[in-house]
Amino acid sequence: MKKIYENEKHGEERAYYGAKDTLFIAPVFDGEEDGESALKECSEIEVRNGVFNLRYPLWHCEEVLLDTCVLSETCRAPIWYTTDLNAHNLTVKGVKCLRECSDVVIRNSDIDSEEFGWKCSDVLLADVKLNSVYAFFASSDVRINNLTFTGKYSFQYVENAEISNSVLNTKDAFWHSKNVTVKDSVIEGEYLGWYSEGLTLINCTIKGTQPLCYCRKLNLVNCKMIDTDLSFEYSDVNADIDGSVLSVKNPLSGTIKASSYGQVILEGSVKKLSAKILTK
């Protein structure tokens, strides 16, 4: 039989360590005891309308449901080493949320967390606002829809990701990433996608300086490029661009098609260049 705790305050160390098949309704994890790891090593638990103010509450857990919960600024590193997490209507302020977790679904949430989503796998985000530094570092099998992202250094070393209908205001996004596809999205920042392999952008708007250099197997399909100077340096690229490009510099191989180019720079290369730069 499921255990139910309602409207209780929990401040002690490992308050419900190892709990199973348990429902927490409107709990507050706080108190002068300042105890850590309230729900460590738990399984089959639900937390509804909860407030988490203490550190490391959900580590090494399995089968977790979070509904309309607040993870405050003092709730440091709240979710690590956890599998089968289903969360919606979250408000997250604690740093280093979500690390080395798998089978994660987060919907309709507002997250402000430095170092969010490191080394995770099988993650789905939908209808989420995220502010972070180094978001999704070295994660794999990530699916995202309707994300509004603000921050720096996002999706570095990510593998096998799909992003759609999103707005990414970022810097150094997708560095060293592999097999990432972004559709119907806006990506604004600096130095997009350097050293990536298999990065595909479809119906995207790309803004910012020096994008998409040193890439392998780079594909752009019906994309717009705004204020993108010194693009594609030493990249293997096939790009179909809607409109003009501010400047292109020493693409390595492949084909680039655009309506016009502010400048094409083919000089000073230390590599043999074979790319075709065509005007539609």
C-alpha positions as CSV (number, residue, x, y, z in Angstrom):
1,M,0.0,0.0,0.0
2,K,1.3,3.4,-0.9
3,K,2.4,5.6,2.0
4,I,1.2,9.1,2.0
5,Y,2.7,12.1,3.9
6,E,0.8,15.4,3.6
7,N,1.7,18.9,4.7
8,E,4.8,17.9,6.6
9,K,8.1,19.7,7.1
10,H,11.3,17.7,6.9
11,G,14.6,19.1,7.9
12,E,16.6,16.2,9.2
13,E,19.5,14.4,7.5
14,R,18.3,11.7,5.0
15,A,14.7,12.3,6.2
16,Y,13.2,9.6,4.0
17,Y,16.3,7.6,2.9
18,G,15.3,4.6,0.9
19,A,11.6,5.3,0.8
20,K,9.5,3.2,-1.6
21,D,6.0,3.6,-3.1
22,T,5.5,6.9,-1.3
23,L,3.4,10.0,-2.1
24,F,4.4,13.4,-0.6
25,I,1.7,16.0,-0.8
26,A,2.8,19.7,-0.2
27,P,6.0,18.8,1.7
28,V,8.5,21.4,2.7
29,F,12.1,20.1,2.9
30,D,13.6,22.8,5.2
31,G,14.4,23.3,8.9
32,E,17.1,24.3,11.4
33,E,18.6,20.8,11.2
34,D,19.8,21.7,7.7
35,G,19.8,18.1,6.8
36,E,20.9,16.9,3.3
37,S,19.8,14.1,1.0
38,A,16.2,14.0,2.1
39,L,15.0,11.5,-0.5
40,K,18.3,9.7,-1.3
41,E,18.1,6.1,-2.7
42,C,14.3,6.3,-3.0
43,S,12.1,4.5,-5.6
44,E,8.5,4.8,-6.9
45,I,8.0,8.2,-5.2
46,E,5.7,11.1,-6.0
47,V,6.2,14.7,-4.8
48,R,3.3,17.1,-5.5
49,N,3.4,20.8,-4.7
50,G,6.6,20.4,-2.8
51,V,9.2,23.0,-1.7
52,F,12.9,21.9,-1.6
53,N,15.2,24.2,0.3
54,L,17.9,21.7,1.4
55,R,20.8,20.3,-0.6
56,Y,21.1,17.0,-2.6
57,P,17.5,15.8,-2.1
58,L,17.1,13.4,-5.0
59,W,20.3,11.3,-5.5
60,H,20.4,7.7,-6.7
61,C,16.6,7.5,-7.1
62,E,14.4,5.5,-9.4
63,E,10.9,6.2,-10.7
64,V,10.3,9.7,-9.5
65,L,7.4,12.0,-10.3
66,L,7.6,15.7,-9.5
67,D,4.5,17.8,-10.0
68,T,4.5,21.5,-9.4
69,C,7.5,21.7,-7.2
70,V,10.0,24.5,-6.3
71,L,13.7,23.7,-6.0
72,S,15.0,26.9,-4.5
73,E,18.4,28.6,-4.6
74,T,19.5,26.8,-1.5
75,C,18.6,23.4,-3.0
76,R,22.0,22.8,-4.4
77,A,22.6,19.9,-6.9
78,P,19.1,18.6,-6.4
79,I,18.9,15.7,-8.9
80,W,21.9,13.4,-9.5
81,Y,22.3,9.8,-10.5
82,T,18.6,9.3,-10.9
83,T,16.7,7.2,-13.5
84,D,13.1,7.4,-14.8
85,L,12.3,11.0,-13.7
86,N,9.0,12.6,-14.9
87,A,8.7,16.2,-13.9
88,H,6.3,19.0,-14.9
89,N,5.6,22.5,-13.7
90,L,8.9,22.8,-12.0
91,T,10.6,26.0,-10.8
92,V,14.3,25.4,-10.4
93,K,16.8,27.8,-8.9
94,G,19.4,25.5,-7.5
95,V,22.8,25.1,-9.2
96,K,24.0,21.9,-10.9
97,C,20.5,20.4,-11.3
98,L,20.4,17.1,-13.2
99,R,23.7,15.3,-13.5
100,E,24.4,11.7,-14.7
101,C,20.6,11.0,-14.9
102,S,18.8,8.9,-17.5
103,D,15.3,8.5,-18.8
104,V,14.2,12.0,-17.9
105,V,11.1,13.9,-19.0
106,I,10.7,17.6,-18.0
107,R,7.7,19.6,-19.3
108,N,6.3,23.1,-18.8
109,S,9.0,24.3,-16.4
110,D,11.2,27.3,-15.6
111,I,14.8,26.5,-14.8
112,D,17.6,28.7,-13.7
113,S,20.5,26.5,-12.9
114,E,24.2,26.7,-13.7
115,E,25.7,23.5,-15.1
116,F,22.3,22.0,-15.9
117,G,22.0,18.5,-17.4
118,W,25.6,17.3,-17.4
119,K,26.3,13.8,-18.7
120,C,22.7,12.7,-18.9
121,S,21.1,10.3,-21.4
122,D,17.6,9.8,-22.8
123,V,16.3,13.3,-21.9
124,L,13.2,14.9,-23.2
125,L,12.4,18.6,-22.6
126,A,9.2,20.3,-23.8
127,D,7.9,23.8,-23.2
128,V,10.8,24.8,-20.9
129,K,12.6,28.1,-20.2
130,L,16.2,27.5,-19.2
131,N,19.0,29.8,-18.1
132,S,22.3,28.0,-17.6
133,V,26.0,27.9,-18.2
134,Y,27.4,24.8,-19.9
135,A,23.9,23.3,-20.3
136,F,23.8,19.6,-21.3
137,F,27.5,19.2,-21.3
138,A,28.4,15.7,-22.7
139,S,24.8,14.4,-22.7
140,S,23.4,12.0,-25.2
141,D,20.1,11.1,-26.8
142,V,18.4,14.4,-26.0
143,R,15.1,15.6,-27.5
144,I,13.9,19.1,-27.1
145,N,10.8,21.0,-28.3
146,N,9.9,24.6,-27.6
147,L,12.9,25.6,-25.4
148,T,13.7,29.2,-24.7
149,F,17.4,29.1,-23.7
150,T,19.6,31.9,-22.4
151,G,23.2,31.3,-21.3
152,K,26.6,30.3,-22.5
153,Y,28.5,27.2,-23.8
154,S,25.4,25.1,-24.4
155,F,25.3,21.5,-25.8
156,Q,29.1,21.0,-25.8
157,Y,30.1,17.4,-26.5
158,V,26.4,16.4,-26.9
159,E,25.7,13.4,-29.0
160,N,22.5,12.4,-30.8
161,A,20.2,15.4,-30.1
162,E,17.1,16.8,-31.8
163,I,16.0,20.3,-31.1
164,S,12.9,22.0,-32.7
165,N,10.8,25.1,-32.4
166,S,13.3,26.7,-30.0
167,V,15.1,30.0,-29.4
168,L,18.7,29.6,-28.3
169,N,20.5,32.7,-27.1
170,T,23.9,31.3,-26.5
171,K,27.6,31.3,-27.0
172,D,29.9,28.5,-28.3
173,A,26.9,26.2,-28.7
174,F,27.3,22.7,-30.1
175,W,31.1,22.6,-29.8
176,H,32.4,19.1,-30.5
177,S,28.9,17.8,-30.7
178,K,28.0,14.8,-32.8
179,N,24.8,14.0,-34.8
180,V,22.7,17.0,-33.7
181,T,19.7,18.2,-35.7
182,V,18.1,21.6,-35.1
183,K,14.8,22.5,-36.9
184,D,12.6,25.6,-37.1
185,S,14.7,27.4,-34.5
186,V,16.6,30.6,-33.9
187,I,20.2,30.4,-32.8
188,E,21.9,33.6,-31.7
189,G,25.4,33.8,-30.4
190,E,29.1,33.6,-31.2
191,Y,31.2,30.8,-32.6
192,L,28.4,28.4,-33.2
193,G,29.1,24.8,-33.7
194,W,32.9,24.7,-34.0
195,Y,34.5,21.2,-34.2
196,S,31.1,19.6,-34.6
197,E,30.4,16.5,-36.6
198,G,27.1,15.7,-38.3
199,L,25.4,19.0,-37.3
200,T,22.3,19.6,-39.4
201,L,20.3,22.9,-39.3
202,I,16.9,22.9,-41.0
203,N,14.8,26.1,-41.5
204,C,16.8,27.9,-38.8
205,T,17.8,31.5,-38.4
206,I,21.5,31.8,-37.4
207,K,22.8,35.1,-35.9
208,G,26.3,36.1,-34.8
209,T,30.0,36.2,-35.6
210,Q,32.2,33.4,-36.9
211,P,29.8,30.5,-37.0
212,L,30.3,26.9,-38.1
213,C,34.1,26.6,-38.4
214,Y,36.1,23.4,-38.3
215,C,33.0,21.4,-38.8
216,R,32.7,17.9,-40.4
217,K,29.6,16.8,-42.2
218,L,27.8,20.1,-41.7
219,N,24.4,20.6,-43.4
220,L,22.3,23.7,-43.6
221,V,18.9,23.4,-45.3
222,N,16.9,26.5,-46.0
223,C,18.6,28.6,-43.3
224,K,18.9,32.3,-42.9
225,M,22.2,33.8,-41.8
226,I,22.2,37.3,-40.2
227,D,25.4,39.2,-39.3
228,T,27.4,36.0,-39.8
229,D,30.9,37.1,-40.7
230,L,33.8,34.8,-41.3
231,S,31.5,31.8,-41.7
232,F,32.6,28.1,-42.4
233,E,36.3,28.4,-42.0
234,Y,37.9,25.0,-42.7
235,S,34.5,23.3,-42.6
236,D,33.2,20.4,-44.7
237,V,29.8,21.9,-45.5
238,N,26.7,21.6,-47.7
239,A,24.7,24.7,-47.2
240,D,21.5,26.0,-48.9
241,I,21.0,29.5,-47.5
242,D,17.9,31.6,-47.9
243,G,19.3,35.1,-48.5
244,S,22.8,36.5,-48.1
245,V,25.8,35.8,-45.9
246,L,27.9,38.6,-44.5
247,S,31.2,36.8,-45.2
248,V,32.6,33.4,-45.9
249,K,36.1,32.5,-45.1
250,N,38.1,29.5,-46.5
251,P,35.5,26.7,-46.4
252,L,37.3,23.4,-46.7
253,S,35.0,21.3,-48.9
254,G,31.4,20.8,-50.0
255,T,29.1,23.4,-51.5
256,I,27.6,26.7,-50.3
257,K,24.7,28.3,-52.0
258,A,23.3,31.7,-51.1
259,S,21.6,34.7,-52.8
260,S,24.6,36.9,-52.3
261,Y,27.8,37.3,-50.2
262,G,29.1,40.5,-48.6
263,Q,32.6,39.1,-48.9
264,V,34.2,35.8,-49.9
265,I,37.7,35.4,-48.4
266,L,39.9,32.7,-50.1
267,E,43.3,33.6,-48.9
268,G,45.8,32.8,-46.2
269,S,44.6,29.2,-45.9
270,V,47.0,26.6,-44.4
271,K,44.8,23.8,-45.9
272,K,43.9,22.8,-49.4
273,L,40.5,24.1,-50.2
274,S,38.0,22.5,-52.6
275,A,34.6,24.0,-51.5
276,K,32.3,25.4,-54.2
277,I,30.7,28.8,-53.3
278,L,27.7,29.4,-55.6
279,T,25.3,32.3,-56.0
280,K,21.7,31.3,-56.6
